[in-house]
Amino acid sequence: MTTELETRVTGDPPVGISDLLAAGRIYYEDAFATIYHGDCLEIMRGMANSFDAIITDPPYCSGGYLEAQKTGAKAQGLRGATVAADDFTWFVNDNMSTQGLMWLLRNLVGECRRVLKPNRSMFIFTDWRMMAALTPAMESAGVRYRNTLIWDKGNAGLGVGFKPAYEVILEFSKGQTEYYRKDGQNLLRVPRVHASEKEHGAQKPVKLLQQIMQQVMPPNGCVLDPFSGSGSTPLAAKELGFRAVGIECEESHCETIARRLAQGVLWRQNDQLTRDDGQKPHAATKGATK
Ligand SMILES: C[S@@+](CC[C@H](N)C(=O)[O-])C[C@H]1O[C@@H](n2cnc3c(N)ncnc32)[C@H](O)[C@@H]1O
């Protein structure tokens, strides 16, 4: 990887990628992708300002109708439960409280803002229930709320009444984002990953992530995904010839990411991005949609 991603671990002298690899924090690396195993906030704090886009899909924590149903909240000291010094885990994945998730995502967006190059966008997945609370919390980290993309999943999920057939992707920018296509719209129609093909419960379609990348990534650009899951974002980037950095806290998911990334790349990168059949994977014409 490039020296742009040189990393400083808090309190220690600056260290490079090879030091982190030796320390076991880099789980996987190839010419296109670097995957870190660990907590995203901790790892991002050591990163330099080097990303052309951030696309990420944090846990939605949307399951319970009532805060009291989000059992993870009890372990976060938000409900009067004591926080034992040794075994306290502030992040209890998909069932933390709304306040806990707001805290996490505001901090995350602050770090994203720092590591994003100027005039670039970050895209954060959420759902209809959580977006009302999360959007202002994230915007208060100093970014501009630019758009709400709707991901139309094609068919409705489980439930009754108006069954959920879409998810939302919030776009925040650092300055004025540069767009590379003129045919973009904020409704993205991509079928969900079929259950039989899923390697992660919340796996997002590679094609969906690629539609976003084709709009905002410059040639040879580098994208960050701090909540990588099964690695759909780094895989999507690699297939288009972009570089990617992913972070994932669960080792079993890091294994999945490494396997998916090692399975090959459809696009090859020469001086110009070209596909094996000779077509360019994305048009690098700047749109006038600022
Ligand atoms: C919604 S999933 C992402 C799924 C991914 N988009 C995919 O297509 O597979 C969120 C992921 O974030 C990871 N995660 C949760 N908290 C984290 C943290 N603090 N640092 C890094 N990863 C975290 C979870 O383990 C989970 O795999």
The ligand as an ORCA input file, in Angstrom:
! r2SCAN-3c Opt
* xyz 0 1
  C     -23.978     -4.101      8.918
  S     -22.515     -5.007      8.996
  C     -21.709     -4.619      7.472
  C     -22.072     -5.566      6.362
  C     -21.331     -5.267      5.064
  N     -21.825     -4.062      4.437
  C     -21.418     -6.419      4.087
  O     -21.860     -6.215      2.938
  O     -21.079     -7.535      4.457
  C     -21.599     -4.120     10.185
  C     -20.261     -4.755     10.560
  O     -19.556     -3.864     11.412
  C     -18.804     -4.614     12.341
  N     -18.501     -3.733     13.479
  C     -19.319     -3.387     14.489
  N     -18.703     -2.541     15.322
  C     -17.472     -2.330     14.827
  C     -16.380     -1.524     15.237
  N     -16.454     -0.766     16.345
  N     -15.261     -1.531     14.484
  C     -15.186     -2.293     13.366
  N     -16.202     -3.083     12.923
  C     -17.335     -3.083     13.639
  C     -19.719     -5.781     12.689
  O     -18.960     -6.884     13.158
  C     -20.400     -6.051     11.340
  O     -19.744     -7.094     10.635
*
